[in-house]
Amino acid sequence: MQKNFKPHPNSFKNTFCAFNEVLPDSIQGLKKQFESKAGSTYYYTEEGMYRVSNHWGRLANSKWRLIARNPETESKTKIGFAKWEEFYPDNAEEKLYYVKADFENNLANYEHKNNPEYDGKAVLRTSFETAKRLKQIRNLQQLTNWAKHFDYDDIDELRKQIINELIFTEKTLEQIKREV
């Protein structure tokens, strides 16, 4: 029988967390401990939290993201798990975030500085500044019309060069484009 573990209700306010998608058998036998007005259900254990939801991202005053399984499950409703120590503080004033690019899969996302993978090289920014950089990076990844002003042999190498400058420097996109 599951021991009834319940975190403090304010434990999750103003937090960032990346949940890892798990399969339904992970919550089998666990007791549902909370259901939000939006229909998400929560299961708490000594190790962490399971969240069953069909919506991820900005949640009230928190940023909770789901890292999907590969291959991705077909259901729109996903189950995510995060350890308690993976909930990091969030606010609009501090420089808490950095951008991480995955050039192989042509993706980019923001990460928290308390993430154990952070090596101190990417520039830390506020959530607003990070969102702005992330939008620029995703446009560079998904569009090609910006490249018509450049003399290049390989658009992927050009992308990588500009995106790395956006991640690892304070230079503006305009400055970077002028220098390339």
C-alpha positions in Angstrom: 0.0 0.0 0.0 1.3 3.5 -0.9 2.3 5.7 2.0 0.4 9.0 1.6 3.2 11.6 0.8 2.0 15.1 0.3 4.3 18.1 -0.4 3.5 21.6 0.8 0.8 23.3 -1.4 3.2 26.2 -2.2 6.1 23.9 -3.2 5.5 24.3 -6.9 4.7 28.0 -7.1 7.2 29.9 -9.4 9.1 26.8 -10.5 10.6 25.4 -13.6 10.7 21.7 -14.2 11.3 19.3 -17.1 9.3 16.2 -16.6 10.2 13.0 -18.4 7.4 11.1 -20.1 6.7 7.7 -18.6 4.3 4.9 -19.5 1.0 4.4 -17.8 2.2 1.4 -15.8 4.4 3.9 -13.8 1.4 5.1 -11.9 -0.4 1.8 -11.6 -1.3 1.3 -7.9 -0.7 4.9 -7.0 -3.4 7.0 -5.3 -4.4 10.2 -7.2 -3.8 13.0 -4.7 -4.8 16.1 -6.6 -6.8 17.1 -9.6 -6.6 20.6 -11.1 -9.5 22.6 -12.4 -8.0 22.0 -15.9 -8.2 18.2 -15.4 -4.5 17.4 -14.7 -4.0 14.7 -12.1 -1.1 14.4 -9.7 0.5 11.5 -7.9 3.1 12.2 -5.2 5.8 9.8 -4.0 8.8 10.1 -1.8 11.0 10.4 -4.9 8.9 12.9 -6.9 5.7 13.8 -8.7 3.8 12.1 -11.6 1.6 14.5 -13.6 -1.0 13.2 -16.0 -2.1 16.0 -18.4 -3.0 17.0 -21.9 -1.3 20.4 -21.6 2.3 21.3 -20.7 4.3 24.5 -20.7 3.2 27.6 -18.8 1.0 26.7 -15.9 -0.3 29.5 -13.8 2.9 30.7 -12.2 5.2 27.9 -13.3 7.0 26.6 -16.4 6.6 22.8 -16.6 7.8 21.1 -19.8 7.4 17.5 -20.9 10.4 15.7 -22.5 8.6 13.2 -24.7 9.6 9.6 -25.1 11.2 8.4 -28.3 9.3 7.1 -30.1 6.6 9.4 -28.9 3.4 7.9 -27.4 0.2 8.5 -29.5 -2.0 9.6 -26.7 -2.6 13.4 -26.3 -2.7 12.9 -22.6 0.9 12.3 -21.3 2.3 11.1 -18.0 5.4 12.9 -16.8 7.7 12.2 -13.8 10.1 14.6 -12.1 12.2 14.1 -9.0 11.6 16.7 -6.2 15.2 18.1 -6.7 14.4 18.8 -10.3 12.0 21.7 -9.5 14.0 24.9 -9.8 13.1 28.4 -8.7 11.6 30.7 -11.4 11.1 34.5 -11.5 11.1 37.2 -14.1 14.0 39.3 -12.7 16.9 36.9 -12.3 19.1 35.5 -15.1 18.1 31.8 -14.6 17.8 30.4 -18.2 20.0 29.5 -21.1 19.3 28.2 -24.6 20.4 24.7 -25.7 20.4 23.8 -29.3 20.1 20.3 -30.8 21.6 20.7 -34.3 21.1 17.1 -35.2 17.3 17.3 -34.7 17.0 21.0 -35.6 15.5 21.8 -32.2 16.2 24.4 -29.4 14.8 24.8 -25.9 15.5 26.7 -22.8 17.0 25.2 -19.7 17.5 26.3 -16.1 20.9 27.2 -14.7 20.4 24.7 -11.9 20.2 21.8 -14.4 23.2 19.6 -13.7 24.0 19.6 -17.4 24.7 23.4 -17.4 28.4 23.9 -18.1 28.5 27.6 -17.5 29.3 28.4 -21.2 25.9 29.5 -22.5 24.9 33.1 -21.5 22.3 33.2 -18.7 19.3 35.4 -19.4 15.9 36.4 -17.8 12.9 34.4 -18.9 11.9 37.3 -21.2 15.3 37.6 -22.8 15.5 33.8 -23.2 12.1 33.6 -24.9 13.2 36.3 -27.4 16.5 34.5 -28.2 14.7 31.2 -28.5 12.2 32.7 -31.0 15.1 34.0 -33.1 16.9 30.6 -33.0 13.7 28.7 -34.0 13.1 31.1 -36.9 16.7 30.5 -38.1 16.1 26.8 -37.8 12.8 26.6 -39.6 13.0 29.4 -42.2 15.4 30.0 -45.1 14.5 33.4 -46.4 16.9 35.1 -44.0 19.8 33.4 -45.7 19.4 35.0 -49.1 21.5 38.0 -47.9 24.5 35.8 -47.2 27.2 34.2 -49.4 27.4 30.6 -48.1 28.1 27.1 -49.2 26.2 25.2 -46.5 23.1 26.7 -44.9 23.3 24.3 -42.0 26.8 25.5 -41.1 25.7 29.1 -41.4 22.7 28.4 -39.1 25.0 26.7 -36.6 27.4 29.6 -36.6 24.7 32.2 -36.0 22.8 30.1 -33.4 26.0 29.5 -31.4 26.6 33.2 -31.3 23.1 33.8 -30.1 23.6 31.2 -27.3 27.1 32.0 -26.2 27.4 35.8 -26.6 25.4 38.9 -25.7 25.6 40.1 -29.3 22.3 41.0 -31.0 21.1 39.0 -34.0 21.7 42.2 -36.1 25.3 42.4 -34.9 25.9 38.7 -35.6 24.5 39.0 -39.1 26.7 42.0 -39.8 29.8 40.1 -38.7 29.1 36.8 -40.6 
